[in-house]
Amino acid sequence: MTDIDLSQAKTELISHRQGLVHQLNELGATEAGELRRGLNQGDGFSDAPAVTAERTERLGVIQTLKKRLDSVDRALSRVETGQYGICMLCGKPIGAARLEFRPESVYCVSCKSTRD
């Protein structure tokens, strides 16, 4: 087991989660990563290429945020089960510096580098 303050980790993860949800909302997306209906689609046919490009870019950002949100939710679940801070692959503690930098980490540096 690691010497991690689970209460503090949970608070930080919840705060991080709220920030991600806020960013999704700002982009017009739900927590599920889906665009809400009724977003401005431009004024006419001549706007179509720009609207398509903007939508594609927006969807890419939304997808990235959704993946990060899923990671935070997974980490919160691991806090609840007492597995937070333990690498999912090797079972060794995840370094404090890694968790400070990326609190949603579920792999130690060594295992993460082998997964990339």
Secondary structure, 3 states (H helix, E strand, C coil): CCCCCHHHHHHHHHHHHHHHHHHHHHCCECCCCCECCCCCCCCCHHHHHHHHHHHHHHHHHHHHHHHHHHHHHHHHHHHHHCCCCECCCCCCECCHHHHHHCCCCCCCHHHHHHHC
